[in-house]
Amino acid sequence: QQPPSLPPSLAPSPPSARPPPLPSMPATSISQQPPSIPPPPPSSFSLPPSTSQLLLPPPQQLPSLPHSPLSPSPSPPLPLLPPSPTPEQPSSLSPLSIPLLPPSTPAPLPTQQPLSLPLSPLPPSMISTPSPQLPPSPLIPSPSMPPPSQLPIPTSPNAPAPSQPIQSPLLIDGPAWTIVAVDEPAAIQLSGQNIADGDVILWKDMSSSSCSDGAAADVSLVNSQSVLSTFQNTGIKQLCYKQMNAQASTVESFLFFPLVRVAVMRVDSVLPFGTAVGCVSVLHIAGEGFDLLGADTPTVSCIFGSSYSTIATIINGSMISCPTPVTDSSSTMSVHIEVGSIASILALRSFSVYDALSDVVASVAPAAGPYNLAGPIHMVGSFNDFGTPACRFGEFSSLAASLDPSGTELVCQKPAFPDSHREQTGSYPISFAANGQCFADTGKFFFTYNAQVGQGLLRGAPASSALLLPITGFGFPVSGLSGGKCAFTSRSASDAFRVETELVLASSTLVSCWTPASGLPRQYDVTVLLNGVDPLPVGIHGSPQFTEYDVASVRLHAVSPVAGPVEDSNRITLYGANFADFGAGQLVVRAG
């Protein structure tokens, strides 16, 4: 049977114009069974099912290789070669002639009958010894190549081979802020990726610009994405992180995460550390680092025990204030500083709520004083101390107060009252506050006066006899005052003698003091202490002066005249030694 004739455009070329012989293909390159789908047009390309996922570049990008019988050729189509000879097939082959249809009208192939193709022998010029087997093209799969999913990814010829699998980079994105207290261990939970146990953490001060600037740092280890750190000084700390597979001996292996920060604060004191039942007090918490968060600072609160919370105010970096809650019974509780939801710092372990009526004053000394003079007031009784004890005299609070360790002796500094109280002399109720804010009445009073000393009416007396020395003045309190004294101080620079004697109130303009009767002649400056403590101011005459003399030193030598009429008054002159003028009407001559 003769094969059908081919069109001139598809006719075989003369032997001299034909391309070199092609290598022999495996027997599987042409199937004897018809495909289940119509063949593609001559210009298309199809792959076996096992390579259907292999993406090929356009034909113009393919390397210059001998055309495979399965790949399209830009030159006129060549006759297809039959399968390689098998034991059942002779080695002499005939040319295979297949009529090709135009691309627009592909001829359907039978689906049930075996494909029967007429074969004709090839001319001797087309038969040659097969050339050596070429290596399989990377673009054309062969039975010995792995599936495309296992093929290596092409890389640059100069790229080094990876030494280990590619991992995601280290990333730590939180927490942005953590607040801790100095010397208190704090567990900080990190967030991010590739955080592993055993990794090393450095906390660098805010002044550090990198992890390797040589500044001191606090070192910690990662455990379950958490790090337990303790800080010895206040300030802002920034995170430096080193993975455990980095070089352990170099700080250059640390990565700097400046937006993961720790604010380290310190609480030094809380005053007062108690408040009275039913009283609101303001606590002042002293420390350092309270303003480290700046504009990022959330609401700050004071937490009392587990039941009470009040809003705090940051006065500056070293002071926080917050009011206490109102409670109806005595108790003890802790105080924490809560900074938003970031942290809660212990400020005081034991804060007391006490009964203000438990403070008792038994005595006050002095019980009176000049209205415009500040001075210490001593009280004896039973007192509590919650850090800042204080007294109040009417509406005026003490400048300072101190309590002895036994809690029985209290000293309060009375302030000087303003001049508006010059004429409002009298009694002022005394109140006491164990915390300096919650005052309670003590049932005691302090008396004020506005007095001044004029002059003494007696300027001398025998050193052997105690006499009442009258002193004039004004503003002396007539009643309600006890414990007044007069102080006699020697005027000699070489004599430090000083004695105090009892003062007797006669009126608002006159007081009297008993003279010292020291037994030795002296000259004194006299000071009036209406309250026994504070000297009164003096007028234009200055401090009263008083002289004690030795009466035995007074001598009388002669009298002139020595006689006179009985019925007449006579002026006589006395002559002697150590006479002295101690005031008008004070010198008395007694005869008989």
KABELRA-V165244 format. One record per residue. N is the residue number from 1. RES is the residue in one letter. PHI is phi in whole degrees, -180 to 180 (NA if undefined). D_CENTER is the distance of its C-alpha to the mean C-alpha in Angstrom with 2 decimals. Layout:
N,RES,PHI,D_CENTER / N,RES,PHI,D_CENTER
This chain:
1,Q,NA,103.56 / 2,Q,-86,102.56 / 3,P,-70,99.00 / 4,P,-66,98.43 / 5,S,-76,98.64 / 6,L,-95,95.44 / 7,P,-64,94.94 / 8,P,-58,95.61 / 9,S,-70,91.97 / 10,L,-108,91.14 / 11,A,-67,94.18 / 12,P,-61,93.57 / 13,S,-78,93.73 / 14,P,-59,96.40 / 15,P,-57,95.63 / 16,S,-73,95.05 / 17,A,-101,92.31 / 18,R,-81,90.40 / 19,P,-73,87.05 / 20,P,-62,86.92 / 21,P,-61,87.05 / 22,L,-89,83.82 / 23,P,-67,82.55 / 24,S,-70,83.54 / 25,M,-107,81.07 / 26,P,-64,80.51 / 27,A,-63,82.60 / 28,T,-82,79.62 / 29,S,-69,79.20 / 30,I,-128,81.88 / 31,S,-84,82.05 / 32,Q,-83,85.45 / 33,Q,-98,83.97 / 34,P,-67,83.36 / 35,P,-67,79.75 / 36,S,-84,78.67 / 37,I,-128,77.63 / 38,P,-63,79.53 / 39,P,-68,79.13 / 40,P,-73,76.94 / 41,P,-62,78.54 / 42,P,-56,79.57 / 43,S,-85,76.71 / 44,S,-93,74.06 / 45,F,-140,72.51 / 46,S,-128,71.87 / 47,L,-122,70.33 / 48,P,-61,70.96 / 49,P,-57,68.72 / 50,S,-68,66.73 / 51,T,-117,65.55 / 52,S,-66,65.05 / 53,Q,-93,61.31 / 54,L,-81,61.91 / 55,L,-91,61.17 / 56,L,-114,63.64 / 57,P,-71,63.56 / 58,P,-58,66.35 / 59,P,-57,69.72 / 60,Q,-71,69.46 / 61,Q,-96,66.32 / 62,L,-74,68.04 / 63,P,-67,69.09 / 64,S,-76,72.74 / 65,L,-131,74.24 / 66,P,-59,77.63 / 67,H,-65,77.62 / 68,S,-82,77.30 / 69,P,-62,79.71 / 70,L,-96,76.73 / 71,S,-107,75.17 / 72,P,-71,76.60 / 73,S,-122,78.43 / 74,P,-72,78.70 / 75,S,-87,82.35 / 76,P,-54,85.18 / 77,P,-59,84.71 / 78,L,-98,86.21 / 79,P,-65,88.18 / 80,L,-75,86.17 / 81,L,-89,86.99 / 82,P,-75,87.86 / 83,P,-60,86.02 / 84,S,-62,86.56 / 85,P,-64,89.80 / 86,T,-119,89.77 / 87,P,-57,92.52 / 88,E,-87,93.91 / 89,Q,-124,93.92 / 90,P,-67,96.10 / 91,S,-73,94.53 / 92,S,-83,96.61 / 93,L,-108,94.80 / 94,S,-104,96.04 / 95,P,-60,94.17 / 96,L,-98,92.02 / 97,S,-114,92.74 / 98,I,-124,90.46 / 99,P,-70,91.09 / 100,L,-102,87.90 / 101,L,-96,87.39 / 102,P,-60,85.76 / 103,P,-59,81.97 / 104,S,-77,82.42 / 105,T,-130,84.83 / 106,P,-69,83.78 / 107,A,-81,86.51 / 108,P,-70,85.51 / 109,L,-98,86.11 / 110,P,-65,87.69 / 111,T,-103,85.23 / 112,Q,-111,87.62 / 113,Q,-97,90.08 / 114,P,-61,89.40 / 115,L,-76,89.10 / 116,S,-118,92.40 / 117,L,-115,92.43 / 118,P,-72,95.62 / 119,L,-113,95.39 / 120,S,-129,97.70 / 121,P,-63,98.04 / 122,L,-82,96.22 / 123,P,-65,98.30 / 124,P,-57,98.31 / 125,S,-69,96.44 / 126,M,-95,93.41 / 127,I,-106,93.43 / 128,S,-145,91.92 / 129,T,-68,90.19 / 130,P,-58,86.60 / 131,S,-75,84.09 / 132,P,-56,81.36 / 133,Q,-63,78.56 / 134,L,-77,75.71 / 135,P,-63,72.10 / 136,P,-61,70.65 / 137,S,-70,68.98 / 138,P,-65,65.24 / 139,L,-99,65.99 / 140,I,-116,68.84 / 141,P,-69,68.07 / 142,S,-130,70.44 / 143,P,-61,71.00 / 144,S,-90,69.36 / 145,M,-85,66.07 / 146,P,-72,63.01 / 147,P,-63,61.87 / 148,P,-57,59.78 / 149,S,-64,56.59 / 150,Q,-103,56.85 / 151,L,-72,57.73 / 152,P,-69,55.25 / 153,I,-77,53.23 / 154,P,-61,54.79 / 155,T,-130,52.68 / 156,S,-66,53.27 / 157,P,-60,55.80 / 158,N,-93,53.41 / 159,A,-74,50.31 / 160,P,-72,49.47 / 161,A,-70,49.64 / 162,P,-65,46.29 / 163,S,-87,45.56 / 164,Q,-152,43.46 / 165,P,-61,42.77 / 166,I,-72,40.53 / 167,Q,-114,37.04 / 168,S,-68,34.35 / 169,P,-71,31.71 / 170,L,-69,28.29 / 171,L,-143,25.75 / 172,I,-125,22.08 / 173,D,-117,20.67 / 174,G,-175,17.64 / 175,P,-82,15.11 / 176,A,-65,13.80 / 177,W,-138,10.14 / 178,T,-134,8.86 / 179,I,-117,5.71 / 180,V,-135,6.82 / 181,A,-103,7.35 / 182,V,-59,9.41 / 183,D,65,13.04 / 184,E,-111,12.74 / 185,P,-58,14.64 / 186,A,-134,13.27 / 187,A,-91,15.81 / 188,I,-109,14.92 / 189,Q,-90,17.82 / 190,L,-89,19.08 / 191,S,-131,21.44 / 192,G,151,24.27 / 193,Q,-136,27.67 / 194,N,63,29.25 / 195,I,-91,26.37 / 196,A,-126,28.31 / 197,D,-61,27.99 / 198,G,89,27.98 / 199,D,-64,26.28 / 200,V,-108,24.02 / 201,I,-118,20.37 / 202,L,-118,18.89 / 203,W,-105,15.25 / 204,K,-100,15.70 / 205,D,-65,13.66 / 206,M,-60,13.34 / 207,S,-71,16.44 / 208,S,-78,18.48 / 209,S,-101,20.95 / 210,S,-158,22.35 / 211,C,-81,22.40 / 212,S,-117,25.23 / 213,D,-84,24.17 / 214,G,86,24.33 / 215,A,-71,20.80 / 216,A,-64,19.53 / 217,A,-147,17.82 / 218,D,-96,16.83 / 219,V,-105,19.68 / 220,S,-145,20.01 / 221,L,-116,22.84 / 222,V,-86,23.11 / 223,N,-145,24.73 / 224,S,56,25.67 / 225,Q,61,23.24 / 226,S,-123,20.38 / 227,V,-131,18.73 / 228,L,-97,17.62 / 229,S,-126,15.19 / 230,T,-130,14.01 / 231,F,-113,11.96 / 232,Q,-99,13.17 / 233,N,-144,11.00 / 234,T,-81,7.64 / 235,G,131,7.46 / 236,I,-95,8.21 / 237,K,-111,10.87 / 238,Q,-117,13.84 / 239,L,-86,16.49 / 240,C,-118,19.95 / 241,Y,-127,22.41 / 242,K,-128,25.90 / 243,Q,-72,28.46 / 244,M,-70,30.47 / 245,N,-91,33.67 / 246,A,-85,32.43 / 247,Q,-69,33.50 / 248,A,-74,31.58 / 249,S,-100,32.22 / 250,T,-126,30.96 / 251,V,-76,27.53 / 252,E,-65,29.28 / 253,S,-80,29.40 / 254,F,-83,25.63 / 255,L,-102,24.69 / 256,F,-97,21.70 / 257,F,-122,19.53 / 258,P,-70,17.10 / 259,L,-93,16.11 / 260,V,-101,14.78 / 261,R,-126,11.20 / 262,V,-125,8.42 / 263,A,-99,4.79 / 264,V,-100,4.93 / 265,M,-115,3.78 / 266,R,-139,7.21 / 267,V,-107,9.44 / 268,D,-97,12.76 / 269,S,-157,15.02 / 270,V,-131,16.01 / 271,L,-134,19.19 / 272,P,-73,21.55 / 273,F,-108,21.42 / 274,G,-168,24.34 / 275,T,-144,26.16 / 276,A,-82,29.85 / 277,V,-59,31.47 / 278,G,76,31.71 / 279,C,-116,29.48 / 280,V,-96,26.23 / 281,S,-113,23.96 / 282,V,-107,20.79 / 283,L,-86,18.02 / 284,H,-117,16.00 / 285,I,-102,12.78 / 286,A,-98,12.18 / 287,G,179,9.49 / 288,E,-157,7.40 / 289,G,90,4.55 / 290,F,-71,4.55 / 291,D,-108,6.51 / 292,L,-65,5.56 / 293,L,-77,7.12 / 294,G,58,9.99 / 295,A,-68,12.91 / 296,D,-84,11.57 / 297,T,-68,9.43 / 298,P,-81,11.56 / 299,T,-64,12.94 / 300,V,-106,10.93 / 301,S,-130,13.34 / 302,C,-106,14.32 / 303,I,-107,16.41 / 304,F,-104,19.34 / 305,G,61,21.14 / 306,S,-116,22.23 / 307,S,-123,24.02 / 308,Y,-126,22.14 / 309,S,-144,19.28 / 310,T,-133,18.59 / 311,I,-78,16.64 / 312,A,-100,13.97 / 313,T,-124,13.72 / 314,I,-85,10.99 / 315,I,-74,13.42 / 316,N,-161,11.56 / 317,G,-66,8.63 / 318,S,-119,9.93 / 319,M,-149,11.38 / 320,I,-126,11.27 / 321,S,-123,14.75 / 322,C,-156,16.35 / 323,P,-79,20.03 / 324,T,-88,21.55 / 325,P,-76,23.95 / 326,V,-89,27.69 / 327,T,-119,29.25 / 328,D,-110,32.97 / 329,S,-156,33.11 / 330,S,-71,31.73 / 331,S,-165,29.10 / 332,T,-133,26.12 / 333,M,-150,22.89 / 334,S,-92,19.28 / 335,V,-129,16.22 / 336,H,-119,13.10 / 337,I,-98,10.13 / 338,E,-107,10.66 / 339,V,-105,8.75 / 340,G,54,12.00 / 341,S,-105,13.46 / 342,I,-80,10.63 / 343,A,-159,9.45 / 344,S,-132,10.48 / 345,I,-109,9.17 / 346,L,-69,12.16 / 347,A,-102,12.29 / 348,L,-153,16.11 / 349,R,-77,18.80 / 350,S,-134,21.70 / 351,F,-115,21.91 / 352,S,-105,25.57 / 353,V,-114,27.75 / 354,Y,-123,30.95 / 355,D,-93,34.35 / 356,A,-66,34.66 / 357,L,-75,38.45 / 358,S,-77,38.14 / 359,D,-88,37.82 / 360,V,-129,41.36 / 361,V,-109,42.76 / 362,A,-93,46.19 / 363,S,-150,47.00 / 364,V,-132,45.86 / 365,A,-149,46.98 / 366,P,-75,47.80 / 367,A,-90,48.56 / 368,A,-152,49.21 / 369,G,-177,48.45 / 370,P,-59,48.84 / 371,Y,-63,46.90 / 372,N,-101,45.57 / 373,L,-119,44.74 / 374,A,-86,41.40 / 375,G,-175,41.70 / 376,P,-77,40.65 / 377,I,-119,41.79 / 378,H,-97,42.24 / 379,M,-129,42.14 / 380,V,-120,43.25 / 381,G,171,42.42 / 382,S,-133,39.82 / 383,F,-134,36.18 / 384,N,-92,32.79 / 385,D,-137,29.69 / 386,F,-118,26.22 / 387,G,103,24.55 / 388,T,-140,25.98 / 389,P,-63,29.73 / 390,A,-154,31.67 / 391,C,-117,35.23 / 392,R,-140,36.71 / 393,F,-111,40.23 / 394,G,64,41.31 / 395,E,-98,38.78 / 396,F,-105,37.50 / 397,S,-86,34.48 / 398,S,-68,34.50 / 399,L,-73,32.78 / 400,A,-161,31.59 / 401,A,-151,32.53 / 402,S,-140,32.71 / 403,L,-126,33.88 / 404,D,-71,35.65 / 405,P,-58,34.56 / 406,S,-77,37.46 / 407,G,75,36.36 / 408,T,-116,39.86 / 409,E,-125,39.75 / 410,L,-121,37.62 / 411,V,-122,37.74 / 412,C,-118,36.64 / 413,Q,-90,36.98 / 414,K,-69,39.12 / 415,P,-81,38.41 / 416,A,-78,41.28 / 417,F,-76,42.45 / 418,P,-68,43.20 / 419,D,-65,46.80 / 420,S,-64,47.11 / 421,H,-101,47.55 / 422,R,-60,50.39 / 423,E,-95,52.98 / 424,Q,-99,50.88 / 425,T,-72,51.44 / 426,G,150,51.55 / 427,S,-99,49.38 / 428,Y,-122,45.66 / 429,P,-66,44.18 / 430,I,-100,41.56 / 431,S,-126,38.51 / 432,F,-135,35.72 / 433,A,-131,32.11 / 434,A,-69,30.54 / 435,N,-111,27.00 / 436,G,81,28.03 / 437,Q,-132,28.02 / 438,C,-98,30.41 / 439,F,-85,33.77 / 440,A,-132,36.98 / 441,D,-69,40.53 / 442,T,-100,42.07 / 443,G,81,45.67 / 444,K,-107,46.04 / 445,F,-131,46.77 / 446,F,-121,46.46 / 447,F,-102,49.40 / 448,T,-119,49.32 / 449,Y,-149,52.24 / 450,N,-128,53.17 / 451,A,-119,55.92 / 452,Q,-149,57.60 / 453,V,-89,60.19 / 454,G,-94,63.56 / 455,Q,-150,66.03 / 456,G,-86,67.73 / 457,L,-88,71.32 / 458,L,-131,72.29 / 459,R,-108,71.75 / 460,G,-168,73.37 / 461,A,-166,74.82 / 462,P,-59,76.24 / 463,A,-70,73.68 / 464,S,-97,75.40 / 465,S,-131,75.01 / 466,A,-90,71.98 / 467,L,-126,72.44 / 468,L,-80,70.44 / 469,L,-99,69.08 / 470,P,-75,68.87 / 471,I,-131,66.02 / 472,T,-92,65.86 / 473,G,167,62.89 / 474,F,-152,61.30 / 475,G,80,58.44 / 476,F,-72,58.99 / 477,P,-69,57.81 / 478,V,-80,60.89 / 479,S,-138,59.32 / 480,G,79,56.11 / 481,L,-128,55.52 / 482,S,-140,56.25 / 483,G,86,55.56 / 484,G,-70,56.72 / 485,K,-145,57.99 / 486,C,-121,59.68 / 487,A,-109,58.76 / 488,F,-108,61.58 / 489,T,-119,60.38 / 490,S,-60,62.91 / 491,R,-88,63.38 / 492,S,-80,64.42 / 493,A,-66,61.86 / 494,S,-90,63.23 / 495,D,-124,63.01 / 496,A,-96,59.66 / 497,F,-69,61.37 / 498,R,-150,59.59 / 499,V,-141,60.49 / 500,E,-113,59.37 / 501,T,-127,61.88 / 502,E,-69,61.83 / 503,L,-107,61.72 / 504,V,-119,63.94 / 505,L,-82,63.23 / 506,A,-106,66.44 / 507,S,-161,65.35 / 508,S,-72,62.74 / 509,T,-124,64.58 / 510,L,-146,65.82 / 511,V,-131,64.45 / 512,S,-135,66.18 / 513,C,-129,65.11 / 514,W,-77,67.17 / 515,T,-73,68.05 / 516,P,-66,66.97 / 517,A,53,70.52 / 518,S,-75,69.19 / 519,G,90,72.72 / 520,L,-125,72.16 / 521,P,-65,72.75 / 522,R,-148,69.42 / 523,Q,-113,68.09 / 524,Y,-125,64.88 / 525,D,-99,62.28 / 526,V,-105,61.66 / 527,T,-121,58.27 / 528,V,-98,57.94 / 529,L,-118,54.98 / 530,L,-62,55.29 / 531,N,-100,52.27 / 532,G,81,53.02 / 533,V,-128,49.92 / 534,D,-96,49.70 / 535,P,-71,52.67 / 536,L,-77,54.19 / 537,P,-69,54.54 / 538,V,-112,58.07 / 539,G,-91,60.39 / 540,I,-70,62.66 / 541,H,-87,64.62 / 542,G,77,61.72 / 543,S,-70,61.23 / 544,P,-61,64.40 / 545,Q,-117,66.27 / 546,F,-143,68.37 / 547,T,-123,70.86 / 548,E,-105,72.19 / 549,Y,-124,75.52 / 550,D,-88,77.99 / 551,V,-66,80.86 / 552,A,-72,83.26 / 553,S,-83,82.98 / 554,V,-82,84.63 / 555,R,-122,88.35 / 556,L,-119,91.29 / 557,H,-101,94.28 / 558,A,-153,96.62 / 559,V,-131,97.31 / 560,S,-142,99.30 / 561,P,-72,101.54 / 562,V,-93,102.32 / 563,A,-154,104.26 / 564,G,-167,104.72 / 565,P,-61,106.56 / 566,V,-72,105.74 / 567,E,-80,105.56 / 568,D,-104,103.45 / 569,S,-80,99.75 / 570,N,-126,99.41 / 571,R,-93,96.70 / 572,I,-122,96.43 / 573,T,-118,94.53 / 574,L,-108,92.88 / 575,Y,-122,92.52 / 576,G,-175,90.21 / 577,A,-143,86.84 / 578,N,64,83.03 / 579,F,-75,83.29 / 580,A,-152,80.00 / 581,D,-100,79.00 / 582,F,-112,76.08 / 583,G,123,76.39 / 584,A,-60,78.99 / 585,G,79,81.13 / 586,Q,-88,79.59 / 587,L,-83,82.56 / 588,V,-126,85.23 / 589,V,-112,88.65 / 590,R,-114,90.30 / 591,A,-113,94.05 / 592,G,95,95.89
